Amino acid sequence: MNRRDISVGLFALVVLPQVMRAQEPGRIYRIGWLDVGPPEPTQAPYSPEWVQGMAKLGWILDTNLVVVYRHTDRTERLPALAAELVRLNVDVIVTYAAPQTEAAKQATGTIPIVFMVHGDPLGRGLIASLARPGGNITGSSQMLPELCVKRVQLLRELLPGALRIAVLWNVANPAKLRDWEATQQAARDLAFKLEPCHFTGPDDVQAACQMALKARADALMTLEDPLTWLFRSTIVDFAASARLPAIYSGEYAQIGGLMCYSINGHELHRLNVYYLDKIFRGAKPADLPVAQPMVFTLAVNLKTAKALDLTIPKHILTRAEVIIS
């Protein structure tokens, strides 16, 4: 199974109507960006690629575009921050993952909301359908349960004799339940025993890591969530000190994680730019189909493999788009 094995159908966005109206001269559009991050973030929530993509379509940061950033390292504060963005009367709210999106939805039924990723927007009742969301929310569905299955499969390929996987996940995030169920089924199919290592907030992450150690797990994986991403360095450092082979989402391999399998980040940025441009030009989220990205990235860190005395099978390396050596 390679990165294109997950079939998600036609990408309906390419057939959407063209620009509905021109930019209003002199108007400044305000994006409310709601996120989970460190108390004092060292960088903006958007990437240079996102800034360049917006500029190509005529949206110039600090000229006709302003980003109002609200963030917290505690997800229970998200509803209050979302309500603050609504009071500031932003033109659109951008969220990254499920907790932020659901907090924004509670705060407003009228301001457009664009999520970067969400594992199950239909199942969580945020949209009426993928083709026609029908409300004030649209964005990219990341198919997280399917990605969890793929990560379990990769661990079996890497560790044919392994018995136990420690799974770090945030039980306070209800959107993770489907990921957990999918991971359980994949583990049963591949003769793994799962060791759930729960946390509910920033204060429990270290304790959850110690649960993995006590369970004598053979490998580690995370169910991706704003808090696992926020504490990614802590988790990667733990896996290294415990000598646990691990697989993650996102860009963990770039900070020392052994393997990652995830949606390609460049595609997520392109899609977010697309949605914002359409909405600023008059399109309604109700009419903008939720995208299901079809480009996936497998990343392998050979330095970490060497430190763990692991040999990465050639058939995994030949499928990897990113190899760090």
C-alpha positions as CSV (number, residue, x, y, z in Angstrom):
1,M,0.0,0.0,0.0
2,N,1.5,3.3,-1.1
3,R,0.5,6.9,-0.6
4,R,-2.2,6.7,-3.2
5,D,-3.9,3.6,-1.9
6,I,-6.6,5.6,0.0
7,S,-9.2,6.3,-2.7
8,V,-11.2,9.4,-1.9
9,G,-13.1,10.0,-5.1
10,L,-13.1,13.0,-7.3
11,F,-11.7,16.3,-6.0
12,A,-14.8,18.4,-6.5
13,L,-13.1,21.7,-5.8
14,V,-11.7,22.0,-9.4
15,V,-15.2,22.3,-10.8
16,L,-16.4,25.0,-8.5
17,P,-17.7,28.3,-10.1
18,Q,-15.1,30.9,-10.9
19,V,-14.7,34.1,-8.9
20,M,-18.0,35.5,-7.9
21,R,-17.0,39.1,-7.4
22,A,-14.0,41.3,-7.5
23,Q,-12.1,42.5,-4.4
24,E,-13.6,45.6,-2.9
25,P,-11.1,48.5,-3.3
26,G,-9.6,49.7,-0.1
27,R,-11.2,47.0,2.1
28,I,-9.0,45.2,4.6
29,Y,-10.1,41.5,5.2
30,R,-9.6,40.1,8.7
31,I,-8.8,36.5,9.4
32,G,-9.3,35.2,12.9
33,W,-6.9,32.4,13.4
34,L,-7.8,30.1,16.3
35,D,-5.1,27.6,17.3
36,V,-3.5,25.5,20.1
37,G,0.0,26.6,20.6
38,P,2.6,27.5,23.2
39,P,1.8,30.4,25.6
40,E,4.3,32.6,23.8
41,P,4.5,31.5,20.2
42,T,7.8,32.2,18.5
43,Q,6.4,32.3,15.0
44,A,3.2,33.2,13.1
45,P,0.6,30.5,12.6
46,Y,0.8,30.7,8.8
47,S,3.8,29.6,6.7
48,P,5.7,31.5,4.1
49,E,4.1,29.3,1.5
50,W,0.7,30.4,2.7
51,V,1.6,34.0,2.6
52,Q,3.0,33.6,-1.0
53,G,-0.1,31.8,-2.1
54,M,-2.4,34.5,-0.7
55,A,-0.3,37.2,-2.3
56,K,-0.5,35.6,-5.8
57,L,-4.3,35.9,-5.5
58,G,-4.1,39.6,-4.5
59,W,-4.3,39.2,-0.7
60,I,-1.3,41.0,0.7
61,L,-0.5,40.6,4.4
62,D,-0.7,43.9,6.3
63,T,-2.0,45.7,3.2
64,N,-5.5,44.3,2.4
65,L,-5.2,41.3,4.7
66,V,-4.8,41.1,8.5
67,V,-4.5,38.0,10.7
68,V,-5.8,38.2,14.2
69,Y,-4.2,35.3,16.1
70,R,-5.7,33.7,19.2
71,H,-4.1,30.7,20.7
72,T,-3.8,28.7,23.9
73,D,-2.0,25.6,25.3
74,R,-5.2,24.5,27.0
75,T,-8.0,23.4,24.8
76,E,-10.7,24.2,27.4
77,R,-10.0,27.9,26.7
78,L,-10.8,27.6,23.0
79,P,-14.5,28.5,23.3
80,A,-13.7,31.8,25.0
81,L,-11.1,32.7,22.4
82,A,-13.5,31.8,19.6
83,A,-16.1,34.1,21.1
84,E,-13.5,36.9,21.3
85,L,-12.8,36.5,17.5
86,V,-16.6,36.7,16.9
87,R,-16.8,40.0,18.9
88,L,-13.9,41.4,16.9
89,N,-16.1,40.8,13.8
90,V,-13.5,39.0,11.7
91,D,-14.4,38.1,8.1
92,V,-13.5,34.4,8.5
93,I,-12.1,32.1,11.1
94,V,-9.3,29.7,10.3
95,T,-8.9,26.6,12.5
96,Y,-6.4,23.8,12.3
97,A,-8.0,20.8,13.9
98,A,-11.2,19.5,15.4
99,P,-11.2,21.1,18.9
100,Q,-10.6,24.6,17.4
101,T,-13.2,24.1,14.7
102,E,-15.9,22.9,17.1
103,A,-15.2,25.8,19.5
104,A,-15.6,28.2,16.5
105,K,-18.8,26.5,15.5
106,Q,-20.2,27.0,19.0
107,A,-19.3,30.7,18.8
108,T,-20.9,31.5,15.5
109,G,-23.3,30.2,12.9
110,T,-22.7,33.1,10.5
111,I,-19.0,33.9,10.2
112,P,-17.4,31.6,7.7
113,I,-15.1,28.9,9.3
114,V,-12.3,27.2,7.3
115,F,-10.6,24.2,8.9
116,M,-7.2,23.1,7.8
117,V,-7.8,19.5,8.8
118,H,-10.6,17.6,10.5
119,G,-10.8,13.8,10.8
120,D,-14.6,13.5,10.7
121,P,-16.5,16.7,10.0
122,L,-19.6,14.8,8.8
123,G,-19.7,12.4,11.7
124,R,-19.2,15.2,14.2
125,G,-22.2,17.0,12.7
126,L,-20.3,20.1,11.5
127,I,-21.5,19.7,7.9
128,A,-24.5,18.2,6.0
129,S,-22.4,16.5,3.4
130,L,-18.9,16.6,1.9
131,A,-20.2,17.9,-1.4
132,R,-22.5,20.5,0.0
133,P,-21.5,21.4,3.6
134,G,-24.7,23.5,4.0
135,G,-23.6,25.8,6.8
136,N,-20.9,28.2,7.6
137,I,-18.0,25.6,7.7
138,T,-15.8,24.0,5.1
139,G,-12.2,22.9,4.7
140,S,-10.1,19.7,4.3
141,S,-11.0,16.4,5.8
142,Q,-7.8,14.5,6.8
143,M,-9.2,11.0,7.0
144,L,-7.5,10.4,10.3
145,P,-8.9,6.9,11.0
146,E,-7.5,5.7,7.7
147,L,-4.1,7.2,8.4
148,C,-4.1,5.5,11.8
149,V,-4.6,2.2,10.1
150,K,-1.7,2.9,7.7
151,R,0.6,3.7,10.6
152,V,-0.2,0.4,12.4
153,Q,0.6,-1.4,9.1
154,L,3.9,0.4,8.8
155,L,4.9,-0.6,12.3
156,R,4.2,-4.2,11.5
157,E,6.3,-4.0,8.4
158,L,9.1,-2.4,10.4
159,L,8.8,-4.7,13.4
160,P,7.5,-8.1,12.4
161,G,8.1,-9.6,15.8
162,A,6.7,-6.8,17.9
163,L,3.8,-7.5,20.2
164,R,2.7,-4.2,21.9
165,I,2.1,-0.7,20.7
166,A,1.8,2.1,23.2
167,V,-0.7,4.7,21.9
168,L,-0.5,8.2,23.2
169,W,-3.8,10.0,22.8
170,N,-5.9,12.8,24.3
171,V,-9.1,11.3,25.7
172,A,-10.5,14.7,26.3
173,N,-10.8,15.2,22.5
174,P,-14.0,13.3,21.4
175,A,-12.9,13.5,17.8
176,K,-10.2,10.9,18.7
177,L,-12.6,8.1,19.5
178,R,-12.9,7.1,15.8
179,D,-9.1,7.1,15.5
180,W,-8.8,4.9,18.5
181,E,-11.4,2.4,17.2
182,A,-9.7,2.3,13.8
183,T,-6.4,1.7,15.5
184,Q,-7.8,-1.1,17.6
185,Q,-9.2,-2.9,14.6
186,A,-5.9,-2.6,12.7
187,A,-4.0,-3.9,15.7
188,R,-6.3,-6.9,16.0
189,D,-5.9,-7.6,12.3
190,L,-2.1,-7.5,12.7
191,A,-1.7,-9.3,16.0
192,F,-0.7,-6.3,18.0
193,K,-1.8,-5.6,21.6
194,L,-2.5,-1.9,22.2
195,E,-1.4,-0.2,25.4
196,P,-3.6,3.0,25.7
197,C,-1.6,5.9,27.3
198,H,-4.2,8.6,28.0
199,F,-3.8,12.2,28.7
200,T,-6.4,15.0,29.1
201,G,-4.3,18.1,29.1
202,P,-0.7,19.6,29.1
203,D,-0.1,18.4,32.7
204,D,-0.6,14.7,31.9
205,V,1.6,14.3,28.8
206,Q,4.7,13.3,30.7
207,A,2.7,10.8,32.8
208,A,1.2,9.3,29.7
209,C,4.7,8.8,28.3
210,Q,5.7,7.0,31.5
211,M,2.7,4.7,31.1
212,A,4.2,3.6,27.8
213,L,7.4,2.8,29.6
214,K,5.7,0.8,32.3
215,A,3.7,-1.2,29.7
216,R,7.0,-2.5,28.2
217,A,5.7,-1.6,24.7
218,D,7.7,-2.5,21.6
219,A,6.7,0.6,19.7
220,L,4.9,3.9,20.1
221,M,2.4,5.8,18.0
222,T,0.3,8.9,18.6
223,L,-3.3,9.8,17.7
224,E,-2.7,13.2,16.3
225,D,-4.3,16.1,18.2
226,P,-3.4,19.7,18.9
227,L,-1.9,18.6,22.2
228,T,0.3,15.9,20.8
229,W,1.5,18.4,18.2
230,L,2.1,21.0,20.9
231,F,4.2,18.5,22.9
232,R,5.8,16.8,19.9
233,S,9.4,17.5,21.0
234,T,8.6,16.1,24.4
235,I,7.2,12.9,22.9
236,V,10.0,12.5,20.4
237,D,12.6,13.0,23.2
238,F,10.8,10.4,25.3
239,A,10.8,7.8,22.5
240,A,14.5,8.4,22.0
241,S,15.3,8.0,25.7
242,A,13.1,4.9,26.0
243,R,14.6,3.5,22.8
244,L,11.1,3.0,21.3
245,P,10.5,2.9,17.6
246,A,7.7,5.3,16.9
247,I,5.4,6.6,14.1
248,Y,3.7,9.9,14.0
249,S,1.8,12.4,11.8
250,G,3.1,15.6,10.5
251,E,6.7,16.7,10.6
252,Y,8.0,14.8,13.6
253,A,10.7,13.1,11.5
254,Q,12.3,16.6,11.0
255,I,12.8,16.9,14.8
256,G,14.1,13.3,15.4
257,G,11.0,11.2,15.1
258,L,11.6,7.8,13.4
259,M,8.7,7.7,10.9
260,C,5.8,9.8,9.9
261,Y,2.8,9.2,7.6
262,S,0.5,12.0,7.0
263,I,-1.3,14.3,4.5
264,N,1.1,16.3,2.5
265,G,1.4,19.7,4.3
266,H,1.8,21.7,1.0
267,E,-1.5,20.5,-0.2
268,L,-3.2,21.6,3.0
269,H,-1.7,25.1,2.6
270,R,-2.9,25.3,-1.0
271,L,-6.4,24.3,-0.1
272,N,-6.6,26.8,2.7
273,V,-5.6,29.6,0.4
274,Y,-8.2,28.4,-2.1
275,Y,-11.0,28.5,0.3
276,L,-10.1,31.9,1.8
277,D,-9.8,33.4,-1.7
278,K,-13.3,32.1,-2.7
279,I,-14.9,33.3,0.5
280,F,-13.4,36.8,0.2
281,R,-14.7,37.0,-3.3
282,G,-18.3,36.1,-2.2
283,A,-18.6,32.3,-2.1
284,K,-20.4,30.7,0.7
285,P,-18.9,27.9,2.8
286,A,-22.2,26.0,2.3
287,D,-21.5,25.7,-1.4
288,L,-17.7,24.9,-1.2
289,P,-17.2,21.1,-1.0
290,V,-15.0,19.7,1.8
291,A,-11.8,18.5,0.2
292,Q,-10.3,15.1,0.8
293,P,-6.6,15.4,0.0
294,M,-5.1,12.7,-2.1
295,V,-1.3,13.3,-1.6
296,F,0.4,11.6,1.4
297,T,3.9,11.7,2.7
298,L,6.0,9.0,4.3
299,A,9.1,10.3,6.1
300,V,11.9,8.3,7.6
301,N,14.7,9.5,9.8
302,L,17.7,7.3,9.3
303,K,19.7,9.0,12.0
304,T,17.1,7.9,14.5
305,A,16.9,4.4,13.1
306,K,20.7,4.1,13.6
307,A,20.5,5.3,17.2
308,L,17.9,2.6,17.8
309,D,20.0,0.0,16.0
310,L,17.1,-0.5,13.5
311,T,17.4,-1.3,9.9
312,I,14.6,0.2,7.8
313,P,13.4,-2.3,5.2
314,K,14.2,-1.4,1.7
315,H,10.6,-1.6,0.6
316,I,9.7,1.1,3.2
317,L,12.6,3.3,2.0
318,T,11.6,3.0,-1.6
319,R,8.1,4.4,-0.8
320,A,9.4,7.2,1.4
321,E,9.1,10.7,0.0
322,V,11.3,12.2,2.7
323,I,14.5,10.5,4.0
324,I,16.5,12.3,6.6
325,S,20.1,10.9,6.9
